[in-house]
Amino acid sequence: MNTFIIMSLFENIRDGKEPSTIVYKDEYVTAFEDKFPEAPVHILIIPNKKIKSMNHVEECDELFLGKILLSASKIAKEKGIGDSGYRLITNSGKNGGQEIEYLHFHLLGGVPIGRMVGLPKPYMKDNHN
């Protein structure tokens, strides 16, 4: 998948130039339904300021990050998963699973999500010895 195209897609969704199901928007964040959901509730939340990844966050971005967390809680409640539970995920860098060079958070819920991390077996530590 071409990262440039996806980056432009996120910016176009944010700017209202690309159709998407927006579930929340204010001056700091835009949240929209993932087009390829991996859970019954799968919302992408992006800052309205383009930040490439968590490694590119600066102190001046703290308001954007705070608003992302507040909006995630609000959206989870509105989607009916606030009490049952949900996961908020962001990936950073290649080994972290980041595929799109635009900071975004996945809000997932509606089913039991499972383990926090499922590392491939060669990387797992034996915690039973």
N, C-alpha and C positions, 0 to 999 in steps of 0.2 A: 504494500500500500504506500502510495506516495505521501510522505509527511507534509509536503508543501500544500497539496490539495486539501488535506484534512485541516491543516492550520487555517487555510482560507475559509473552509467550511465553518469552523467554530467562530471565526470572526464575522462571517456573513450571517450566521444564526444570531449571534450577539447583536448585530446591527440591523436585524430584521430584513435582510436581503435574501435569506434562504428560509424556506418554510420549515417549521419545526413546531412541536407541541411545547410551548413555553409554559412552565408550571409556576415560575416565580421570576420576577425581574424588579430590580431597583437600580439605583445609580451605581452600585458597587458590584453586583453579581447578576448573572443570568443562569437560570436552571431550566433544563429541558429534558424531555424523555429521550432515552437512548434509542436509536433506530434499530439496534440489534441487542435487545435486552437479554440479560443473563439471569434475571429473577423477575417475579411478578411486578415488583417496583424496581425500576432501574433508571435513575435520574442522573444526568450529568450537571455539575455545578461548576461554572467558570467565573473567574474574576472579569469584570468588564475592562480592566487594564490587562493588556497582553503581558503575561509573565511566562517565560519559557518552561520553567520547571521549579520545583522546590529549591533547587540549587541556585536559582536566580532571584529568590525572594530577598528583598531588602527591608530595612526597618520602616521605610516609608510605605510598605505594603501591608503593615499590620492591620489596618482598617479593613482592607479587602479580605484578608484571611479570617478576621473575626466575623465579618458579615457572611462569609461562606459557612462558617460553623453555625451561626444563628439561623441562617436560611435552611440549612440541612435539618435542624431540629424542627423548624416550622413546617417544612415540607413533609417530613416523616409523620408528624401529627396529622396533617391534612390528608395524607395518603392512608391513614389508619394503621401505621406500623410503629408509631411512637411508643406504645406500651409493649407490644410484642417483641420489639427489637429490630435493629438494622445495623448495617455496616457502612462506614464512610471510608473510602479508600482513595489514596492518591499514589501514583507510581512516579518514581524519579530515576531517570537514567536507564540505560539498556538492561542492566542486571535487575533493576527494580521493575521492569516490565513496561516502562513508558514507551508508547508507540507514537504519541502525538506531542509535538513540541509546543504545547500550550497547556499551562497548568490547569488541571481539571480534577474534580473529585467525583467518584462514583458513589451514589447513595443507593444501596441495595437492600431489599427486604421483601417481606411477604411470605417467606418460607424460612425454615432453619438454614442458616448460611453455612454452618459447619466450622471446621478448624480455621484458625487464623491464617496459617500458611501451610501449604502442602508442597514442601520441597521435594525434588526428585530424590529417590532413595540414596544415591551416592553421596548426597550432601547432608543426609540426616545423621544426627548424633544418637548413639544408643544411650538413652537415659535410664535404662533399667539395670545397669551394672554398678 
